[in-house]
């Protein structure tokens, strides 16, 4: 089974320094969604998910309004099951930052309460919790806020509380906005199968100052076969892991 995690950066262009900056300004600091849609390319997200050949893909930073186009493209690639989690709202346009699980196998989304977020830049994306009956395992896709934000450690605690309540095989994947060395004390019973891959940033100039392992895949009850990365249009690498 292949699992992938990809922060698509809202479908913006992370391969250009200026396009990255202007794109994030357009998402977070102005009110007109039409200006956002002109800068995104969701076909590139579908392409990289297709290239990964993942059975289950966790897609981070899906801006409200983008999910239907992503679903349309991914259905053509064999993804028939979609589960969505809402995070914080953008301050000016009021659109939710969401996370999407695209799966080739059926799973049941669990409602485990209100994920703590802050409605401002860095306040945290969504949380998706899924139970797969065949084979039996739980999957959690999470997008954490920035560690400097007040809700960050509440989010860590929220995840810990849920993990204590479930048994059996578990996969946790997401953008933690923090290197694994800072997270290890809180997730010590899990195996980091993604290594400490420096997944962000891939943007020119920015990567000279910020290049860290922030996207992680952690498991309990699985054996790692291999883990690799693919670069797309985002400022994050896609990471995938083959598990059995």
RODO-2510 file (C-alpha; in nm, 4 decimals, decimal comma):
residues 244
     n   res          X          Y          Z
     1     x     0,0000     0,0000     0,0000
     2     x     0,1365     0,3393    -0,0981
     3     x     0,0592     0,6485     0,1138
     4     x     0,1440     1,0046     0,0011
     5     x     0,1447     1,3468     0,1626
     6     x     0,1532     1,6640    -0,0474
     7     x     0,1101     2,0250     0,0551
     8     x    -0,0083     2,1727    -0,2751
     9     x     0,0334     2,5336    -0,1546
    10     x    -0,3216     2,6154    -0,2713
    11     x    -0,2179     2,5241    -0,6276
    12     x     0,0094     2,8293    -0,6438
    13     x     0,3512     2,8444    -0,8099
    14     x     0,6245     2,7644    -0,5591
    15     x     0,8949     2,7442    -0,8250
    16     x     0,9248     3,1218    -0,8448
    17     x     1,0233     3,3455    -0,5534
    18     x     0,7970     3,6315    -0,6605
    19     x     0,5065     3,4084    -0,7632
    20     x     0,5228     3,2447    -0,4199
    21     x     0,5128     3,5763    -0,2336
    22     x     0,2437     3,7336    -0,4528
    23     x     0,0370     3,4150    -0,4470
    24     x     0,0345     3,3963    -0,0674
    25     x    -0,0533     3,7647    -0,0452
    26     x    -0,3434     3,7026    -0,2849
    27     x    -0,4747     3,4150    -0,0716
    28     x    -0,4337     3,5732     0,2704
    29     x    -0,4502     3,9504     0,2327
    30     x    -0,7212     4,0433    -0,0201
    31     x    -1,0919     3,9721    -0,0493
    32     x    -1,1550     3,8727    -0,4116
    33     x    -1,1387     3,4945    -0,4737
    34     x    -1,1255     3,5495    -0,8512
    35     x    -0,7764     3,6941    -0,8119
    36     x    -0,6742     3,3707    -0,6373
    37     x    -0,8174     3,1381    -0,9030
    38     x    -0,6165     3,3156    -1,1730
    39     x    -0,2925     3,2163    -1,0008
    40     x    -0,3614     2,8504    -0,9236
    41     x    -0,3116     2,5386    -1,1356
    42     x    -0,4931     2,2413    -0,9852
    43     x    -0,4146     2,0254    -1,2869
    44     x    -0,0532     2,0203    -1,1657
    45     x    -0,1697     1,8837    -0,8305
    46     x    -0,3607     1,6053    -1,0051
    47     x    -0,0529     1,5308    -1,2173
    48     x     0,1798     1,4854    -0,9201
    49     x    -0,0720     1,2694    -0,7313
    50     x    -0,1038     1,0551    -1,0448
    51     x     0,2740     1,0346    -1,0731
    52     x     0,3029     0,9187    -0,7115
    53     x     0,0771     0,6168    -0,7818
    54     x    -0,0464     0,6424    -0,4239
    55     x    -0,3377     0,4345    -0,3013
    56     x    -0,4216     0,7066    -0,0501
    57     x    -0,3047     1,0673    -0,0833
    58     x    -0,3313     1,3390     0,1799
    59     x    -0,3494     1,6802     0,0107
    60     x    -0,2742     1,9821     0,2290
    61     x    -0,3858     2,3431     0,1679
    62     x    -0,6945     2,2936    -0,0438
    63     x    -0,8630     2,6320    -0,0416
    64     x    -1,2414     2,6269    -0,0117
    65     x    -1,3777     2,6120    -0,3666
    66     x    -1,0897     2,4030    -0,5035
    67     x    -1,2051     2,0641    -0,3769
    68     x    -1,4575     1,9878    -0,6524
    69     x    -1,2086     2,0467    -0,9338
    70     x    -0,9513     1,8301    -0,7576
    71     x    -1,2081     1,5544    -0,7091
    72     x    -1,3062     1,5740    -1,0756
    73     x    -0,9458     1,5330    -1,1890
    74     x    -0,8569     1,2640    -0,9365
    75     x    -1,1618     1,0496    -1,0163
    76     x    -1,0144     1,0031    -1,3625
    77     x    -0,7056     0,8569    -1,1934
    78     x    -0,9003     0,6011    -0,9909
    79     x    -0,9624     0,7970    -0,6718
    80     x    -1,3288     0,7426    -0,5896
    81     x    -1,3415     0,8285    -0,2189
    82     x    -1,2803     1,1756    -0,0763
    83     x    -1,2799     1,2980     0,2828
    84     x    -1,2439     1,6646     0,3711
    85     x    -1,1416     1,8485     0,6876
    86     x    -1,1849     2,2235     0,7407
    87     x    -0,9240     2,4333     0,9171
    88     x    -0,8989     2,8065     0,9762
    89     x    -1,0553     3,0748     0,7594
    90     x    -0,8483     3,3258     0,5656
    91     x    -0,8739     3,6657     0,7282
    92     x    -0,9938     3,8714     0,4303
    93     x    -1,1684     3,6400     0,1832
    94     x    -1,3186     3,4196     0,4562
    95     x    -1,2386     3,0954     0,2720
    96     x    -1,1566     2,7798     0,4654
    97     x    -0,8131     2,6196     0,4443
    98     x    -0,8949     2,2510     0,4025
    99     x    -0,7232     1,9126     0,3859
   100     x    -0,8357     1,6379     0,1484
   101     x    -0,7862     1,2630     0,1663
   102     x    -0,8177     1,1107    -0,1822
   103     x    -0,8419     0,7340    -0,1681
   104     x    -0,8786     0,4367    -0,3998
   105     x    -1,0367     0,2391    -0,1160
   106     x    -1,3441     0,3113     0,0912
   107     x    -1,3021     0,4503     0,4409
   108     x    -1,5279     0,5923     0,7099
   109     x    -1,4592     0,9479     0,8259
   110     x    -1,4685     0,9895     1,2035
   111     x    -1,6044     1,2987     1,3731
   112     x    -1,3810     1,3419     1,6760
   113     x    -1,4670     1,6946     1,7822
   114     x    -1,3521     2,0447     1,6992
   115     x    -0,9903     2,0772     1,5861
   116     x    -0,8492     2,3950     1,7460
   117     x    -0,7497     2,6631     1,4927
   118     x    -0,6952     3,0372     1,4773
   119     x    -0,8451     3,2363     1,1894
   120     x    -0,5267     3,3996     1,0686
   121     x    -0,2182     3,3091     0,8656
   122     x    -0,0467     3,0118     1,0290
   123     x    -0,3486     2,9262     1,2439
   124     x    -0,3709     2,5657     1,1275
   125     x    -0,5438     2,3779     0,8500
   126     x    -0,7831     2,0907     0,8934
   127     x    -0,7868     1,7426     1,0408
   128     x    -0,9239     1,4286     0,8738
   129     x    -0,9584     1,0998     1,0633
   130     x    -1,0502     0,7882     0,8652
   131     x    -1,1093     0,4247     0,9558
   132     x    -1,0416     0,1693     0,6832
   133     x    -1,2088    -0,1664     0,7455
   134     x    -1,0126    -0,3690     0,4886
   135     x    -0,7378    -0,3986     0,5873
   136     x    -0,8143    -0,2535     0,9280
   137     x    -0,6264     0,0665     1,0102
   138     x    -0,6794     0,4276     1,1093
   139     x    -0,5428     0,7186     0,9059
   140     x    -0,5066     1,0747     1,0325
   141     x    -0,4247     1,3666     0,8020
   142     x    -0,3368     1,6872     0,9872
   143     x    -0,2218     2,0361     0,9026
   144     x    -0,0779     2,2114     1,2053
   145     x    -0,0399     2,5826     1,2590
   146     x     0,2917     2,7552     1,3128
   147     x     0,4666     2,6582     1,6391
   148     x     0,4677     3,0267     1,7363
   149     x     0,0857     3,0352     1,7383
   150     x    -0,1080     2,9784     2,0589
   151     x    -0,3106     2,6892     1,9193
   152     x    -0,0147     2,4800     1,8041
   153     x     0,0358     2,2859     2,1250
   154     x    -0,3382     2,2509     2,1701
   155     x    -0,3386     2,0805     1,8306
   156     x    -0,0578     1,8473     1,9388
   157     x    -0,2529     1,7624     2,2542
   158     x    -0,5718     1,7072     2,0545
   159     x    -0,3916     1,4586     1,8297
   160     x    -0,2372     1,2796     2,1268
   161     x    -0,5780     1,2431     2,2939
   162     x    -0,7283     1,0860     1,9822
   163     x    -0,4362     0,8487     1,9317
   164     x    -0,4788     0,7199     2,2867
   165     x    -0,8374     0,6214     2,2076
   166     x    -0,7719     0,4058     1,9006
   167     x    -0,6154     0,0630     1,8731
   168     x    -0,4493    -0,1372     1,5995
   169     x    -0,2616    -0,0104     1,2976
   170     x    -0,2365     0,3664     1,2532
   171     x    -0,0941     0,6063     0,9950
   172     x    -0,0410     0,9729     1,0828
   173     x     0,0611     1,2061     0,8038
   174     x     0,0616     1,5776     0,7531
   175     x     0,2329     1,9111     0,7519
   176     x     0,3466     1,9574     1,1111
   177     x     0,5291     2,2858     1,0425
   178     x     0,8054     2,1525     1,2657
   179     x     1,1068     1,9194     1,2344
   180     x     1,0606     1,5688     1,3682
   181     x     1,3188     1,6205     1,6437
   182     x     1,0737     1,8625     1,8087
   183     x     0,7799     1,6220     1,7707
   184     x     0,9440     1,2960     1,8732
   185     x     0,8706     1,3320     2,2484
   186     x     0,4979     1,3643     2,1721
   187     x     0,4772     1,0774     1,9206
   188     x     0,7394     0,8439     2,0626
   189     x     0,5299     0,5280     2,0107
   190     x     0,5213     0,5854     1,6343
   191     x     0,7822     0,5069     1,3708
   192     x     0,8864     0,7906     1,1419
   193     x     0,8810     0,6155     0,8032
   194     x     0,9402     0,9337     0,6019
   195     x     1,2827     0,9875     0,7539
   196     x     1,3772     1,3475     0,8177
   197     x     1,3334     1,4545     0,4571
   198     x     1,3725     1,8286     0,4082
   199     x     1,0436     1,8812     0,2291
   200     x     1,0055     2,2614     0,2421
   201     x     1,0951     2,5022     0,0975
   202     x     1,1780     2,4251    -0,2645
   203     x     1,1303     2,7900    -0,3661
   204     x     1,4403     2,9709    -0,5008
   205     x     1,6015     3,2104    -0,2479
   206     x     1,3624     3,1029     0,0295
   207     x     1,5191     2,7561     0,0394
   208     x     1,8569     2,9141     0,1177
   209     x     1,7160     3,0309     0,4517
   210     x     1,4410     2,7778     0,5210
   211     x     1,4782     2,4124     0,4245
   212     x     1,3408     2,1755     0,6887
   213     x     1,1633     1,8465     0,7455
   214     x     0,8090     1,9563     0,8194
   215     x     0,5986     1,6978     0,6331
   216     x     0,5943     1,3581     0,8032
   217     x     0,4492     1,0091     0,7715
   218     x     0,4401     0,8137     1,0976
   219     x     0,3057     0,4641     1,1506
   220     x     0,2240     0,2010     1,4087
   221     x     0,1890    -0,1630     1,3062
   222     x     0,3244    -0,1236     0,9523
   223     x     0,6541    -0,2181     0,7917
   224     x     0,8275     0,0320     0,5636
   225     x     0,9316    -0,0934     0,2191
   226     x     1,0601     0,2348     0,0751
   227     x     1,0105     0,6100     0,0927
   228     x     1,0750     0,8622    -0,1853
   229     x     0,9896     1,2180    -0,2908
   230     x     0,8610     1,3943    -0,6020
   231     x     0,8823     1,7660    -0,6733
   232     x     0,5818     1,9400    -0,8213
   233     x     0,4734     2,3040    -0,8530
   234     x     0,4403     2,3629    -0,4784
   235     x     0,7090     2,4802    -0,2368
   236     x     0,6715     2,1395    -0,0664
   237     x     0,7886     1,8045    -0,1977
   238     x     0,5418     1,5196    -0,2203
   239     x     0,6517     1,2326     0,0055
   240     x     0,5278     0,8791    -0,0433
   241     x     0,5888     0,5593     0,1502
   242     x     0,5236     0,1972     0,0577
   243     x     0,3925     0,0082     0,3599
   244     x     0,2900    -0,3458     0,4407
***
